[in-house]
Amino acid sequence: MLLKFSLLLSMIFQMGAAIIAVSLISRTKYNISWILISSGFVLMSVSRLIEFSSIFWETSIVEKEHVDNWIGIFVSVLMLVGLIFIRRIFNFQARIDEIRKNSEARLLSAIIQGEERARQAIARDLHDGLGPLLSSIKMIISATDLEKIDQNNRKIIERSCLVTDEAIVSLKEISNHLSPHLLKNYGFTKAIETFAGQLFENSKVKFQMVTNTENKRFNYDLEISLYRIVTELLNNSAKHANAKNIKLEIFEKRNFIQLEYKDDGIGFSMENYHNESGYKGMGLENIRSRIKSLKGQFFINTEPGKGITVFIQTPLK
């Protein structure tokens, strides 16, 4: 009795599965793989019905000897062909995902390149436009005969010369930050070293850089992105983390550039970072976007009071 009841439930469940599978065909837009699998469910429910009839009645609805074998063969074929089509769908989906990732990377790269071109244009305009004007102002003021003016006016003119000198220096710094000439001429490691030297010149921060890429040049998009990333991290350590020691390792390994950045600053909670706290203002999202445009990997390890470690790996272009 228990066997008959179990068989009845099995038949009901099998028929229910077949009905649900068939009802979903239209929702799959009549996908051939789902049609084949639904047909397999229908045949399995028919097999259960035949087995059910052979137990409850002496004369079954159809002869059972060879029918089960044939149904089993058809079900196996339908399932195999259906799975082949499903695998093709998965492969197609994987290609779509890869195309989407490449498109996102190209879009981010185009945005970053547009940003760099805008920086270069502004730097060029500042250098070629405002720079000569400031130099001309200094020349005019310097041409003043200080012996023919009173003490107060002499101090004003001397102060004007000092302010003009400071303006010229600041202009050069702004122009260099927008479009670093060291990066173009000597590569990103030299540019990073110079930037760090200027940033920590009057501080007690100890900066150490270890690299095997000192005399090597790479694709400019890669160099400018790595330069922007490292300068962002250095600024974060100086302005937000109160770090005393910073270590940067940059190594070329096979077809990759690996960068590891560590400081002993105050660190922060990654939970707060993911909850859209003020830490996002530290430029980490900009770093993530640049790494994504390079098709690289980006990992952060940090805790409050334990500094930060950033690991970056990006393929060489």
FIVO-123701 format. One record per residue (C-alpha): z, y, x; chain; residue number from 1. Coordinates in nm, 3 decimals. Each point is the difference from the previous one (the first is absolute). Example, Ala and Ser with C-alpha at 12.3 -4.5 7.8 and 13.67 -1.06 7.14 Angstrom:
% FIVO-123701
        pz        py        px   chain   resi
     0.780    -0.450     1.230       A      1
    -0.066     0.344     0.137       A      2
This chain:
% FIVO-123701
        pz        py        px   chain   resi
     0.000     0.000     0.000       A      1
     0.089     0.238     0.282       A      2
    -0.333    -0.075     0.169       A      3
    -0.192     0.076    -0.319       A      4
     0.188     0.324    -0.053       A      5
    -0.059     0.107     0.361       A      6
    -0.368    -0.082    -0.030       A      7
    -0.024     0.203    -0.321       A      8
     0.160     0.302     0.173       A      9
    -0.232    -0.046     0.299       A     10
    -0.303    -0.002    -0.230       A     11
     0.123     0.312    -0.181       A     12
     0.063     0.182     0.326       A     13
    -0.339    -0.105     0.138       A     14
    -0.184     0.115    -0.311       A     15
     0.196     0.327     0.004       A     16
    -0.102     0.058     0.363       A     17
    -0.363    -0.075    -0.089       A     18
     0.006     0.244    -0.293       A     19
     0.156     0.276     0.212       A     20
    -0.251    -0.062     0.281       A     21
    -0.296     0.019    -0.239       A     22
     0.139     0.313    -0.169       A     23
     0.012     0.177     0.338       A     24
    -0.369    -0.059     0.077       A     25
    -0.109     0.325    -0.166       A     26
     0.269     0.194     0.187       A     27
    -0.139    -0.129     0.330       A     28
    -0.342     0.132    -0.110       A     29
    -0.127    -0.358    -0.021       A     30
     0.061    -0.070     0.366       A     31
    -0.159    -0.335     0.089       A     32
     0.303    -0.122     0.196       A     33
     0.233     0.054    -0.296       A     34
    -0.247    -0.167    -0.238       A     35
    -0.008    -0.309     0.223       A     36
     0.380    -0.014     0.029       A     37
     0.037     0.049    -0.378       A     38
    -0.244    -0.288    -0.055       A     39
     0.220    -0.212     0.226       A     40
     0.305     0.085    -0.215       A     41
    -0.193    -0.095    -0.315       A     42
    -0.104    -0.336     0.146       A     43
     0.359    -0.071     0.109       A     44
     0.123     0.075    -0.354       A     45
    -0.266    -0.237    -0.137       A     46
     0.125    -0.266     0.241       A     47
     0.356     0.051    -0.126       A     48
    -0.123    -0.026    -0.360       A     49
    -0.171    -0.330     0.074       A     50
     0.309    -0.134     0.170       A     51
     0.211     0.118    -0.293       A     52
    -0.227    -0.178    -0.252       A     53
     0.011    -0.328     0.194       A     54
     0.381    -0.012    -0.018       A     55
     0.055     0.105    -0.362       A     56
    -0.283    -0.195    -0.157       A     57
    -0.135    -0.347     0.074       A     58
    -0.355     0.129    -0.024       A     59
    -0.042     0.309     0.218       A     60
    -0.236     0.281    -0.087       A     61
    -0.232    -0.102     0.281       A     62
    -0.010    -0.286     0.245       A     63
     0.234     0.084     0.285       A     64
    -0.099    -0.238     0.280       A     65
    -0.260     0.215     0.178       A     66
     0.048     0.333    -0.174       A     67
     0.308     0.095     0.205       A     68
    -0.185    -0.070     0.322       A     69
    -0.298     0.213    -0.099       A     70
     0.221     0.280    -0.126       A     71
     0.192    -0.010     0.328       A     72
    -0.327     0.022     0.194       A     73
    -0.124     0.295    -0.207       A     74
     0.333     0.181     0.027       A     75
     0.003    -0.045     0.378       A     76
    -0.355     0.133     0.031       A     77
     0.069     0.297    -0.228       A     78
     0.319     0.089     0.184       A     79
    -0.167    -0.031     0.341       A     80
    -0.296     0.218    -0.096       A     81
     0.233     0.247    -0.172       A     82
     0.218     0.027     0.310       A     83
    -0.309     0.053     0.215       A     84
    -0.096     0.295    -0.219       A     85
     0.358     0.129     0.009       A     86
    -0.003    -0.019     0.379       A     87
    -0.320     0.205    -0.001       A     88
     0.177     0.255    -0.219       A     89
     0.293     0.014     0.242       A     90
    -0.240     0.041     0.293       A     91
    -0.178     0.277    -0.186       A     92
     0.334     0.165    -0.077       A     93
     0.095    -0.023     0.367       A     94
    -0.328     0.171     0.095       A     95
     0.068     0.272    -0.258       A     96
     0.350     0.052     0.142       A     97
    -0.144     0.023     0.352       A     98
    -0.264     0.249    -0.115       A     99
     0.271     0.203    -0.176       A    100
     0.219     0.005     0.313       A    101
    -0.297     0.103     0.215       A    102
    -0.091     0.271    -0.250       A    103
     0.357     0.133     0.001       A    104
     0.004    -0.004     0.379       A    105
    -0.333     0.184     0.015       A    106
     0.119     0.254    -0.255       A    107
     0.322     0.066     0.191       A    108
    -0.196     0.020     0.324       A    109
    -0.240     0.251    -0.155       A    110
     0.291     0.210    -0.126       A    111
     0.168    -0.005     0.342       A    112
    -0.328     0.083     0.175       A    113
    -0.053     0.289    -0.241       A    114
     0.352     0.122     0.074       A    115
    -0.064    -0.019     0.376       A    116
    -0.329     0.188    -0.035       A    117
     0.182     0.270    -0.196       A    118
     0.267     0.018     0.271       A    119
    -0.267     0.032     0.268       A    120
    -0.181     0.273    -0.193       A    121
     0.321     0.199    -0.048       A    122
     0.095    -0.046     0.366       A    123
    -0.348     0.115     0.109       A    124
     0.015     0.306    -0.227       A    125
     0.346     0.091     0.129       A    126
    -0.103    -0.043     0.362       A    127
    -0.336     0.174    -0.027       A    128
     0.095     0.267    -0.255       A    129
     0.365     0.096     0.020       A    130
     0.048    -0.083     0.369       A    131
    -0.242     0.265     0.134       A    132
     0.146     0.261    -0.238       A    133
     0.351    -0.057     0.133       A    134
    -0.128     0.013     0.358       A    135
    -0.180     0.327    -0.077       A    136
     0.318     0.146    -0.150       A    137
     0.194    -0.092     0.312       A    138
    -0.267     0.155     0.224       A    139
     0.006     0.324    -0.199       A    140
     0.379     0.021     0.006       A    141
     0.011    -0.089     0.371       A    142
    -0.244     0.280     0.075       A    143
     0.256     0.255    -0.118       A    144
     0.140     0.220     0.278       A    145
     0.371    -0.063    -0.028       A    146
     0.076     0.290     0.235       A    147
    -0.131     0.255    -0.250       A    148
     0.216    -0.104    -0.296       A    149
     0.367     0.027    -0.066       A    150
     0.255    -0.278     0.043       A    151
     0.010    -0.104    -0.365       A    152
    -0.378    -0.034    -0.034       A    153
    -0.012    -0.187     0.332       A    154
     0.242    -0.258    -0.138       A    155
    -0.206    -0.030    -0.319       A    156
    -0.317    -0.065     0.200       A    157
     0.172    -0.248     0.231       A    158
     0.139    -0.180    -0.302       A    159
    -0.345    -0.002    -0.160       A    160
    -0.142    -0.166     0.312       A    161
     0.271    -0.268    -0.010       A    162
    -0.058    -0.068    -0.371       A    163
    -0.374    -0.020     0.058       A    164
     0.054    -0.251     0.282       A    165
     0.220    -0.208    -0.230       A    166
    -0.264     0.017    -0.273       A    167
    -0.269    -0.120     0.243       A    168
     0.222    -0.290     0.114       A    169
     0.083    -0.093    -0.360       A    170
    -0.368     0.016    -0.093       A    171
    -0.086    -0.238     0.283       A    172
     0.276    -0.238    -0.109       A    173
    -0.115     0.005    -0.363       A    174
    -0.361    -0.049     0.101       A    175
     0.092    -0.287     0.231       A    176
     0.210    -0.165    -0.271       A    177
    -0.283     0.024    -0.249       A    178
    -0.254    -0.139     0.246       A    179
     0.170    -0.123     0.320       A    180
    -0.232     0.052     0.297       A    181
     0.199    -0.249     0.211       A    182
    -0.079    -0.270    -0.252       A    183
    -0.370     0.067     0.026       A    184
    -0.003     0.024     0.376       A    185
     0.259    -0.252     0.118       A    186
     0.089    -0.232    -0.288       A    187
     0.288    -0.042    -0.241       A    188
     0.263    -0.129     0.247       A    189
    -0.032     0.313     0.217       A    190
     0.000     0.218    -0.312       A    191
     0.314    -0.173    -0.131       A    192
     0.176     0.038     0.334       A    193
    -0.080     0.372     0.008       A    194
     0.105     0.051    -0.361       A    195
     0.333    -0.176     0.058       A    196
     0.060     0.203     0.318       A    197
    -0.049     0.326    -0.190       A    198
     0.203    -0.116    -0.302       A    199
     0.304    -0.111     0.200       A    200
    -0.030     0.252     0.283       A    201
     0.319     0.186    -0.085       A    202
     0.193    -0.288    -0.156       A    203
     0.210    -0.291     0.121       A    204
    -0.225    -0.261    -0.160       A    205
    -0.119    -0.267     0.245       A    206
    -0.354    -0.115    -0.071       A    207
    -0.145    -0.310     0.169       A    208
    -0.354    -0.128    -0.044       A    209
    -0.127    -0.336     0.128       A    210
    -0.370    -0.079    -0.033       A    211
    -0.292    -0.186     0.152       A    212
    -0.258     0.239    -0.152       A    213
     0.046     0.302     0.226       A    214
    -0.356     0.014     0.136       A    215
    -0.175    -0.155    -0.299       A    216
    -0.193     0.177    -0.272       A    217
    -0.053    -0.126    -0.352       A    218
    -0.180     0.102    -0.314       A    219
     0.091     0.362    -0.080       A    220
     0.106    -0.082    -0.357       A    221
     0.245    -0.257     0.138       A    222
     0.130     0.236     0.268       A    223
     0.052     0.294    -0.235       A    224
     0.172    -0.219    -0.259       A    225
     0.239    -0.150     0.257       A    226
     0.067     0.346     0.140       A    227
     0.082     0.141    -0.345       A    228
     0.221    -0.300    -0.078       A    229
     0.202     0.026     0.321       A    230
     0.038     0.377    -0.022       A    231
     0.123    -0.042    -0.358       A    232
     0.258    -0.255     0.117       A    233
     0.108     0.222     0.288       A    234
     0.044     0.296    -0.233       A    235
     0.203    -0.216    -0.238       A    236
     0.229    -0.111     0.283       A    237
     0.046     0.357     0.118       A    238
     0.041     0.174    -0.337       A    239
     0.157    -0.262    -0.228       A    240
     0.149    -0.287     0.203       A    241
     0.193     0.192     0.269       A    242
    -0.107    -0.267     0.249       A    243
     0.109     0.009     0.363       A    244
    -0.225    -0.275     0.135       A    245
    -0.356    -0.084    -0.099       A    246
    -0.212    -0.283     0.136       A    247
    -0.369    -0.045    -0.070       A    248
    -0.198    -0.308     0.103       A    249
    -0.379    -0.008    -0.037       A    250
    -0.189    -0.309     0.109       A    251
    -0.356    -0.121    -0.032       A    252
     0.004    -0.374    -0.071       A    253
    -0.328    -0.179    -0.051       A    254
    -0.174     0.193    -0.279       A    255
     0.307     0.186    -0.124       A    256
     0.213     0.301     0.081       A    257
     0.371    -0.067    -0.046       A    258
     0.244     0.288    -0.024       A    259
     0.378    -0.028    -0.019       A    260
     0.210     0.311    -0.050       A    261
     0.382     0.006     0.021       A    262
     0.262     0.270    -0.022       A    263
     0.381    -0.004    -0.020       A    264
     0.025     0.260    -0.274       A    265
     0.183    -0.004    -0.332       A    266
    -0.254    -0.231    -0.167       A    267
    -0.020    -0.028    -0.378       A    268
     0.010    -0.247    -0.285       A    269
    -0.331    -0.167    -0.082       A    270
     0.125    -0.042    -0.356       A    271
     0.028     0.375    -0.034       A    272
    -0.340     0.039     0.160       A    273
    -0.164    -0.233    -0.253       A    274
     0.182     0.180    -0.280       A    275
    -0.199     0.312     0.084       A    276
     0.281     0.191     0.164       A    277
    -0.043     0.292     0.235       A    278
    -0.088    -0.234     0.285       A    279
    -0.357    -0.002    -0.122       A    280
    -0.016     0.359     0.114       A    281
     0.035    -0.127     0.357       A    282
    -0.370    -0.088     0.007       A    283
     0.035    -0.378    -0.013       A    284
    -0.247    -0.022    -0.285       A    285
    -0.253     0.192     0.209       A    286
     0.056    -0.250     0.280       A    287
    -0.046    -0.290    -0.240       A    288
    -0.326     0.149    -0.129       A    289
    -0.137     0.045     0.351       A    290
     0.087    -0.361     0.092       A    291
    -0.163    -0.121    -0.319       A    292
    -0.317     0.191     0.083       A    293
    -0.005    -0.181     0.337       A    294
     0.053    -0.339    -0.174       A    295
     0.321    -0.039     0.196       A    296
     0.356    -0.115    -0.068       A    297
     0.308     0.217    -0.026       A    298
     0.365    -0.114     0.000       A    299
     0.324     0.201    -0.004       A    300
     0.346    -0.129     0.084       A    301
     0.284     0.245    -0.048       A    302
     0.354     0.031    -0.129       A    303
     0.232     0.299    -0.034       A    304
     0.154     0.074     0.339       A    305
    -0.217    -0.253     0.187       A    306
    -0.314     0.196     0.078       A    307
    -0.350    -0.110    -0.087       A    308
    -0.256    -0.245     0.134       A    309
    -0.364     0.034    -0.099       A    310
    -0.256    -0.267     0.086       A    311
    -0.370     0.070    -0.038       A    312
    -0.293    -0.228     0.073       A    313
    -0.355     0.107    -0.058       A    314
    -0.333    -0.154     0.101       A    315
    -0.212     0.175     0.258       A    316
    -0.312     0.159    -0.142       A    317
